[in-house]
Amino acid sequence: MLRLYVFIILFFGLVIGCASTHIYSRSNPDVSPSKYSRLLIIANVPGMELQTKLENGLAKYLKENEDKPAFFWRRNELIFQVTALTTENIKELIDKSSCDAVIFLSMDDPKTKEFNVDLGSTTTGSVTPSVFGGYHFTSKTTNQSIEGTITTFNATVDLVDVKAGKLAWHSEENVTTGGFGTWDQAINSFLSKVSDELSSKVYIAAPDPIDNADLPGIPQNRDEKFK
């Protein structure tokens, strides 16, 4: 019986302990496929900490998916402490980065829900000799359950072709942490799934050698920031 409960606990730990992301994406047939080599990533979320986590995280995952990664910029390194996006902000970011595509990330407020899984009960007993003769029986019943909190949030990611001035790719995500999952696991699941989907649907690659000379005044070793 003890082994059974250990197995059940381990099973639930594996099933509800990690984060998962369900994604739906589509490309715009009105935008001709092209190679994007200079991408600006903008996380339209409150708080610089979350903005930086999302922007740097997506750049990191995209770089890992490409043999010859493209160049990436995040908005907080081009315009420091921009908390509210405006049309003027976005134009300034595009001009400063000379990007050919902009990736916008947004997400709603996470929702949490507590759960309790009833695993039944176990009964243990003992037998001791009685001072009056015979034996005395005692037993104890213990209820078994697992408690946790499930966190979910919805997100959207858009890739805009700067030259065409149109939305080239759009995705919608639903992220669930599971009962024992963490917020960081949820973010990493989200970014990893978006990166895989984006890399499979959009051509992202390093710029041609002649294009490197046109990069704005950002040191070539700047990619250390994404490690």
MOCORLIN-V971692 format. One record per residue. SS is DSSP state (H for helix, E for strand, L for the rest). PSI is psi in whole degrees, -180 to 180 (999 if undefined). Layout:
BEGIN
SS:PSI + SS:PSI
END
This chain:
BEGIN
L:-42 + H:-42 + H:-36 + H:-44 + H:-36 + H:-42 + H:-45 + H:-44 + H:-43 + H:-39 + H:-49 + H:-34 + H:-38 + H:-40 + H:-47 + H:6 + L:-14 + L:167 + L:153 + E:152 + E:127 + E:131 + E:143 + E:130 + E:158 + E:150 + E:153 + L:115 + L:-15 + L:-6 + L:120 + L:135 + L:136 + L:167 + E:130 + E:120 + L:-10 + E:102 + E:134 + E:125 + E:124 + E:116 + E:110 + L:71 + L:156 + L:145 + L:127 + H:-33 + H:-46 + H:-38 + H:-51 + H:-41 + H:-43 + H:-44 + H:-48 + H:-38 + H:-45 + H:-40 + H:-42 + H:-48 + H:-39 + H:-39 + H:-37 + H:-24 + H:-12 + L:137 + L:-41 + L:87 + L:152 + L:179 + E:139 + E:145 + E:151 + E:153 + H:-32 + H:-12 + H:-11 + H:-41 + L:108 + L:132 + L:48 + L:115 + L:-30 + L:126 + L:136 + L:167 + H:-39 + H:-41 + H:-48 + H:-42 + H:-42 + H:-40 + H:-42 + H:-42 + H:-43 + H:-33 + H:-16 + L:38 + L:157 + L:-4 + E:148 + E:131 + E:117 + E:128 + E:137 + E:154 + E:151 + L:176 + L:135 + L:148 + E:140 + E:149 + E:125 + E:149 + E:160 + E:120 + E:117 + E:121 + E:10 + E:-157 + E:159 + E:145 + E:128 + E:149 + E:165 + E:154 + E:127 + E:145 + E:140 + L:145 + L:-18 + L:10 + L:155 + L:-153 + E:154 + E:127 + E:134 + E:147 + E:157 + E:129 + E:130 + E:126 + E:139 + E:133 + E:163 + E:130 + E:148 + E:-177 + E:129 + E:128 + E:133 + E:150 + E:155 + E:148 + E:162 + E:147 + E:129 + E:137 + E:120 + E:127 + E:114 + L:-43 + L:-44 + L:-23 + L:30 + E:158 + E:122 + E:-28 + E:140 + E:142 + E:154 + E:135 + E:145 + E:122 + E:134 + E:133 + L:-28 + L:165 + L:-35 + L:10 + L:162 + L:167 + H:-41 + H:-38 + H:-38 + H:-46 + H:-45 + H:-38 + H:-44 + H:-51 + H:-39 + H:-42 + H:-43 + H:-43 + H:-46 + H:-44 + H:-43 + H:-42 + H:-29 + H:-20 + H:-22 + L:141 + E:103 + E:121 + L:169 + L:148 + L:158 + L:150 + H:-36 + H:-24 + H:-22 + H:-31 + H:-18 + H:-1 + L:140 + L:167 + L:66 + L:129 + L:144 + H:-22 + H:13 + H:-19 + H:-13 + H:-26 + H:-22 + H:1 + L:999
END
